[in-house]
Amino acid sequence: FGVGTALDTSSDAPSLDMVYKLQSYAGQPRRKRSEGKATWPGAKQVYRRHDRDGRLAGDVVRLVTEGSDGEPLLRPCMRAGRRVLPQPSIAQLRAHCAAELAALPDPLRTLAAAETPYRVVISDELRALAQRFDALEH
């Protein structure tokens, strides 16, 4: 039997719309392969690259075991139910937000769809892991 969203939430207090997809368990990669819902296996890090002018140039998704140039974006926030990093002040959050907006390339600063989307690259090692993982399950 199953419990659906309509059975366990009130219509005037809707549920949180989110999805959890396991990528790694006990240090072993996991992968969802459903068409249109496939995930990249293993623990990953995202590195952000900037151009010479400080504008965003693209992101690279890599396995955590790979090194890369660029700014690592994924950082632990909580561990064992405790905050790992100090809570930033409102002024710090506001300054960070302004700096991130200023770093957006011009085509991404409007509400119109950009002709060239923001570039996100999946590393060769991550693609190879997905292929090896898929080969084991056939």
C-alpha positions in Angstrom: 0.0 0.0 0.0 1.1 3.6 -0.4 0.4 6.9 1.1 0.1 9.7 -1.5 0.5 13.4 -1.0 -3.2 14.0 -1.1 -3.7 11.6 1.8 -1.1 13.0 4.2 -1.2 16.8 3.6 -3.9 19.4 3.9 -4.9 21.2 0.7 -4.5 24.6 2.4 -1.0 23.6 3.6 0.6 22.0 0.5 3.5 19.6 0.7 7.1 20.5 -0.1 7.7 19.5 -3.8 11.1 17.8 -3.8 12.8 14.6 -4.9 15.6 12.6 -3.3 17.7 10.4 -5.6 20.4 8.3 -4.0 23.8 8.9 -5.7 26.1 7.0 -3.3 25.5 4.5 -0.5 28.3 3.3 1.9 30.9 4.7 -0.5 29.5 2.9 -3.5 28.0 4.7 -6.5 24.3 4.4 -7.2 22.5 5.5 -10.3 18.9 6.0 -11.4 18.6 5.1 -15.1 14.9 5.7 -15.8 14.5 7.5 -19.1 14.3 11.2 -18.6 15.3 10.8 -14.9 18.8 9.3 -15.1 21.3 10.5 -12.6 25.1 10.6 -12.5 26.5 8.1 -10.0 28.8 8.7 -7.0 29.7 11.6 -4.8 30.4 14.7 -6.8 31.7 18.2 -6.6 30.8 21.2 -8.9 33.5 23.6 -9.8 32.7 27.1 -11.1 35.0 28.8 -13.5 35.2 32.5 -14.2 36.5 34.4 -17.3 39.2 37.1 -17.2 36.6 39.7 -16.3 35.3 37.7 -13.3 32.1 36.7 -15.1 30.8 33.1 -14.8 32.3 31.0 -17.6 30.7 27.6 -16.8 30.6 24.8 -14.3 32.2 21.3 -14.3 30.6 18.4 -12.5 33.3 15.9 -11.3 33.7 13.0 -8.9 34.9 14.2 -5.5 38.0 12.1 -6.1 39.0 14.3 -9.1 40.8 17.6 -8.8 39.9 20.6 -10.7 40.5 24.3 -11.1 37.7 26.6 -10.3 35.7 27.3 -7.1 34.2 24.3 -5.4 30.5 25.0 -4.9 29.3 22.1 -2.7 30.2 22.6 0.9 29.0 20.8 4.0 26.4 22.9 5.9 25.3 20.4 8.6 27.0 17.4 10.2 25.4 15.2 12.8 22.5 17.7 13.1 24.9 20.6 13.8 25.8 23.6 11.7 29.3 23.3 10.3 29.8 26.9 9.1 29.0 30.1 11.0 25.7 31.7 10.1 26.4 34.7 7.8 24.8 38.0 8.7 22.1 39.6 6.5 24.7 42.1 5.2 27.1 39.3 4.2 24.3 37.4 2.5 23.2 40.6 0.6 26.8 41.3 -0.5 27.3 37.7 -1.6 24.1 37.8 -3.6 25.1 41.1 -5.3 28.5 39.8 -6.2 27.0 36.6 -7.7 24.5 38.7 -9.7 27.3 40.9 -11.0 29.2 37.9 -12.1 26.4 36.7 -14.4 27.2 37.0 -18.1 25.0 39.6 -19.8 22.7 37.2 -21.6 21.8 35.6 -18.3 20.8 38.9 -16.6 17.4 39.2 -18.3 14.2 37.2 -18.0 14.4 36.3 -21.7 15.8 32.9 -22.6 19.5 33.2 -23.4 20.5 32.1 -27.0 23.5 30.3 -25.5 22.7 28.5 -22.2 25.1 28.5 -19.3 27.7 25.9 -19.9 27.8 22.8 -17.5 30.2 20.0 -18.4 30.2 16.5 -17.0 33.7 15.2 -16.6 35.1 12.3 -18.6 35.7 10.3 -15.4 32.1 10.7 -14.3 30.8 9.7 -17.7 33.1 6.7 -17.6 31.9 5.7 -14.1 28.3 5.9 -15.4 29.1 3.6 -18.3 30.9 1.1 -16.1 28.1 1.1 -13.6 25.5 0.6 -16.4 27.5 -2.3 -17.9 27.4 -4.1 -14.5 23.6 -4.0 -14.4 22.9 -5.6 -17.8 
